[in-house]
Amino acid sequence: MPRTLGLTDLVLLGTVAIVNVNVVPPVGGFGRATLLLWLVAWAAFFVPEAIAVLALSKRYPGEGGVYLWARERFGGLHGFISGWCYWTNSLFYVPVLLVYLAGVLAYAGGTRTAGLVDNPWYVGIVAFGWLAFITAANIRGMGVGKWINNLGGAGGLATVLLVALAAAVARATGTATTPALVAGTAFDMAGALGVMCFAFIGIELASTMSDEIRHPERDVKRSVIITGVIALLAYLLVADALIALVAPEELGAIQGVMQAVHQGAEAAGAGWMVAPIAIVMAMSVGGSASAWFAGPSRIPFVAGLDRALPAALGRVHPKWGSPYVALITCGAISAALTALSLAGSTVAEAYQVLLRAAVVLNLVPFVYVFLALLTLDTARLFERVAGAVGALVTLAGIVAVFLPTGDVGTVWVFELKMTAGVGVPIAVGLWLYARSRPVELA
């Protein structure tokens, strides 16, 4: 496939993949302690993740990322599980972003249309429309698809700055809230830490496209460092803004950031700014959806080449050089999951179920990533320490996501949904792998 990605593309790809402000409202109700939790997640997960990605991408260059690394270190089955979970996570997470995109765009018409965030028909039209667009754009190749990611990265940074500005205005005018130092239960905080670790996942996306980077040996390391600093500052600024602008009990999981922007704009007497900010933020979320759609689609593409999945998934478009069969397959499955999540439930409920299932599925491959770093024969002491810390934090994060939060009505129903959301995709993957490699599993 053609090498079309430079350093700027990688930084914007990492930014749009990692800086997803949609994950901040669901974990924003812990007072000032929220900021400390973000710092802990960055130090205990992102830093080891960065060390692992750099070490493993250097040792095992090539298309595939987490799939390739686990396969080379632990064999075909474990490589498949790692890649399968990473890919199926995106199938859940892309619908999360599509639902969130609809919620943000509802504010583009001001307070008159903000109520559309709870209308499944409106959400469905926006979600399916954008999914069809990014599928078509990425089939045209990364030379086209990368511009959606780049615009999303720029929109994400603009959103962060605008939200921080709204908080500054509220503090200057005396309309900011006075948050408690610590709020929420220990269980809620533990579950939030798992989601925060999930929020810092994304720098490995470039490694899934290694064969499409112009200078991977030089630019991947630079992009990881730059993106890591941007991500930490962005999450701290947005979390601080939400604390200042919206009371924890009023913070909506989907529309929380736009709530904050609306209150800040009203405090400044500039309510007209809400609609333009909604459009900028929608551009950011739409870019994130494209990045998480295009990057993980390389997993079934490489798995198709390896015959771990149907070989058709390994086909490259004869004109545009894109893994078009894998992209179409990802689009169809994401559309089906979006439709199922919206059927028979509120938009908010669908959002929470999809997000938590995506968190667990996306953390599973990082158990393999950190264990691969820990067992790498060329690993230095600090790399082994990073591997051990990262593995422990990732396992703890997986367990924590299964802990019911204070607003869960029926615990056993919550646990059943979580178990099915995680267990069924993994079981399907193992069945597919068994069909392709019966001798190996026997």
Residue pairs with C-beta under 8 A, 6 or more apart in sequence:
1 63
1 141
1 142
1 211
1 212
1 316
1 321
1 322
1 323
2 141
2 142
2 143
2 212
2 321
3 211
3 212
3 213
3 214
4 141
4 142
4 143
4 146
4 212
4 214
5 13
5 142
5 146
5 206
5 209
5 212
5 213
5 214
6 213
6 214
6 215
6 219
7 215
7 219
7 222
7 223
8 150
9 146
9 149
9 150
10 206
10 213
10 219
10 220
10 222
10 223
10 227
11 153
11 223
11 226
11 227
11 230
12 149
12 150
12 152
12 153
12 154
13 146
13 149
13 150
13 153
13 205
13 206
13 223
13 291
13 295
14 202
14 203
14 205
14 206
14 223
14 224
14 226
14 227
14 231
15 153
15 156
15 157
15 227
15 230
15 231
16 149
16 150
16 152
16 153
16 156
16 284
16 287
16 288
16 290
16 291
17 201
17 202
17 203
17 205
17 288
17 291
17 292
17 295
18 199
18 200
18 201
18 202
18 203
18 227
18 231
19 153
19 156
19 157
19 160
19 230
19 231
19 234
19 235
19 284
20 97
20 156
20 199
20 285
20 288
21 156
21 159
21 160
21 163
21 234
21 238
21 257
21 281
21 284
22 96
22 97
22 100
22 254
22 257
22 285
23 195
23 196
23 198
23 199
23 355
24 199
24 235
24 238
24 239
24 242
24 256
24 257
25 242
25 251
25 252
25 253
25 254
25 255
25 256
25 257
26 192
26 195
26 253
26 256
26 352
26 355
27 34
27 37
27 192
27 195
27 196
28 34
28 239
28 242
28 243
28 248
28 251
28 256
29 183
29 184
29 188
29 248
29 249
29 251
30 37
30 182
30 183
30 184
30 188
30 189
30 192
30 248
31 179
31 180
31 181
31 182
31 183
31 184
31 243
31 248
32 179
32 180
32 181
32 182
32 243
33 181
33 182
33 183
33 184
33 189
34 192
34 239
34 243
35 236
35 239
35 240
35 243
37 189
37 192
37 193
37 196
38 196
38 232
38 235
38 236
38 239
39 232
39 236
40 193
40 196
41 193
41 196
41 197
41 199
41 200
42 200
42 228
42 231
42 232
42 235
44 197
44 389
44 390
44 393
45 196
45 197
45 200
45 390
45 393
45 394
45 397
46 200
46 203
46 228
46 231
46 232
47 228
47 386
48 370
48 373
48 386
48 387
48 389
48 390
48 393
49 200
49 201
49 203
49 204
49 366
49 369
49 390
50 203
50 224
50 225
50 228
51 373
51 382
51 383
51 386
52 369
52 370
52 372
52 373
52 383
52 386
52 387
52 390
53 203
53 204
53 207
53 220
53 224
53 369
54 220
54 221
54 224
55 373
55 376
55 379
55 383
56 69
56 207
56 369
56 372
56 373
56 376
57 65
57 207
57 210
57 216
57 220
58 217
59 376
59 378
60 68
60 69
60 72
61 210
61 216
61 217
62 68
62 210
62 211
63 208
63 209
63 210
63 211
63 212
63 298
63 301
63 302
64 71
64 83
64 207
64 208
64 210
64 298
64 299
64 302
65 86
65 204
65 205
65 207
65 208
65 210
65 298
65 299
66 82
66 83
66 86
66 204
66 207
66 208
66 299
66 365
66 366
66 368
66 369
67 79
67 80
67 82
67 83
67 86
67 208
67 299
67 302
67 303
68 79
68 302
69 79
69 82
69 368
69 369
69 372
70 78
70 79
70 81
70 82
70 83
70 365
70 368
70 369
70 372
71 78
71 79
71 80
71 82
71 83
71 306
72 79
72 372
73 368
73 371
73 372
73 375
73 376
74 368
74 371
74 372
76 306
76 308
76 437
76 440
77 433
77 437
77 440
77 441
78 368
79 308
80 303
80 308
80 429
80 433
81 364
81 368
81 426
81 429
81 430
82 364
82 365
82 368
82 369
83 299
83 300
83 302
83 303
83 308
83 365
84 299
84 303
84 425
84 426
84 429
84 433
85 361
85 362
85 364
85 365
85 425
85 426
85 429
86 296
86 299
86 361
86 362
86 364
86 365
87 296
87 297
87 299
87 300
87 330
88 361
88 425
88 426
88 429
89 296
89 358
89 361
89 362
89 365
90 292
90 293
90 295
90 296
90 297
90 330
90 334
90 358
91 330
91 333
91 334
91 337
91 425
92 337
92 354
92 357
92 358
92 361
92 421
93 292
93 354
93 355
93 358
93 362
94 131
94 289
94 292
94 293
94 330
94 334
95 127
95 334
95 337
95 338
95 341
95 354
96 351
96 354
96 355
96 358
97 285
97 288
97 289
97 292
98 126
98 127
98 128
98 130
98 131
98 289
98 334
98 338
99 123
99 127
99 254
99 338
99 341
99 342
99 347
99 350
99 351
99 354
100 254
100 285
100 351
101 126
101 127
101 130
101 282
101 285
101 286
101 289
102 116
102 117
102 122
102 123
102 126
102 127
103 117
103 123
103 254
103 255
103 258
103 347
104 255
104 257
104 258
104 278
104 281
104 282
104 285
105 126
105 278
105 279
105 282
106 113
106 114
106 115
106 116
106 117
106 122
106 255
106 278
107 113
107 114
107 255
107 258
107 261
107 262
107 274
107 275
107 277
107 278
108 275
108 278
108 279
108 282
109 275
110 271
110 274
110 275
111 262
111 274
114 255
114 258
114 262
116 122
116 123
117 123
117 254
117 255
117 347
118 346
118 347
118 348
119 347
120 342
120 347
123 342
123 347
124 338
124 339
124 342
127 338
128 335
128 338
130 286
130 289
131 289
131 293
131 331
131 334
131 335
131 338
132 331
134 145
134 148
134 286
134 289
134 290
134 293
134 294
135 293
135 327
135 328
135 330
135 331
137 144
137 145
137 148
137 290
138 144
138 145
138 290
138 293
138 294
138 297
138 322
138 327
139 317
139 320
139 322
139 324
139 327
139 328
140 320
140 322
141 317
141 320
141 321
141 322
142 209
142 212
142 294
142 322
145 290
145 294
145 322
148 286
148 287
148 290
149 287
149 290
149 291
149 294
150 287
151 283
151 287
152 283
152 284
152 285
152 286
152 287
152 288
152 290
152 291
153 284
153 287
154 283
155 280
155 281
155 282
155 283
155 284
155 287
156 234
156 284
156 287
156 288
157 230
157 234
158 280
158 284
159 257
159 277
159 280
159 281
159 284
160 233
160 234
160 237
160 238
161 237
162 261
162 277
162 280
163 237
163 238
163 241
163 242
163 257
163 260
163 261
163 264
164 237
164 238
164 240
164 241
165 264
166 241
166 245
166 260
166 261
166 263
166 264
166 265
166 267
166 268
167 176
167 240
167 241
167 244
167 245
167 260
167 264
169 264
169 267
169 268
170 176
170 244
170 245
170 263
170 264
170 267
171 244
173 267
173 268
175 263
175 267
176 244
176 245
177 243
177 244
177 245
177 246
177 247
179 243
179 244
179 248
183 248
184 192
184 248
184 406
185 406
187 403
187 404
187 405
187 406
188 405
188 406
190 396
190 400
190 403
191 400
191 401
191 403
191 405
193 396
193 397
193 400
194 359
194 363
194 396
194 397
194 398
194 399
194 400
194 401
195 355
195 356
195 359
195 401
196 235
197 363
197 393
197 394
197 397
198 358
198 359
198 362
198 363
198 397
199 235
200 231
201 362
201 363
201 366
202 227
202 231
202 291
203 223
203 224
203 227
203 228
204 369
205 291
205 292
205 295
205 296
206 213
206 216
206 220
206 223
207 220
208 295
208 296
208 298
208 299
209 295
209 298
210 216
210 220
213 219
213 220
238 257
241 260
241 264
242 251
242 256
242 257
242 260
245 259
245 260
245 263
245 264
246 256
246 259
246 260
246 263
250 259
251 259
252 259
252 348
253 348
253 351
253 352
254 347
254 348
254 351
257 281
258 274
258 277
258 278
258 281
261 273
261 274
261 277
261 278
261 281
262 271
262 274
265 271
265 272
265 273
265 274
265 277
293 327
293 330
293 331
293 334
294 327
296 330
297 323
297 326
297 327
297 330
298 323
298 326
300 309
300 313
300 326
300 329
300 330
301 313
301 314
301 323
301 326
302 314
303 309
303 313
303 314
304 310
304 311
304 312
304 313
304 314
304 315
304 325
304 326
305 311
305 314
307 436
308 432
308 433
308 436
308 437
309 432
309 436
312 325
313 323
313 325
313 326
313 329
314 323
314 325
314 326
315 323
315 324
315 325
316 322
316 323
316 324
317 323
317 324
337 354
341 350
341 353
341 354
342 350
345 353
353 417
353 421
356 401
356 418
356 421
357 418
357 421
357 422
359 397
359 401
360 398
360 401
360 402
360 418
360 421
360 422
361 422
361 425
361 426
363 394
363 397
363 398
363 401
364 398
364 426
366 390
366 394
367 391
367 394
367 395
367 398
369 390
370 386
370 387
370 388
370 390
370 391
370 394
371 387
371 391
372 387
373 379
373 383
373 384
373 386
373 387
373 390
374 384
374 387
374 388
374 391
375 387
376 383
376 387
379 387
401 418
402 415
402 418
404 411
404 414
404 415
408 414
433 441
434 441
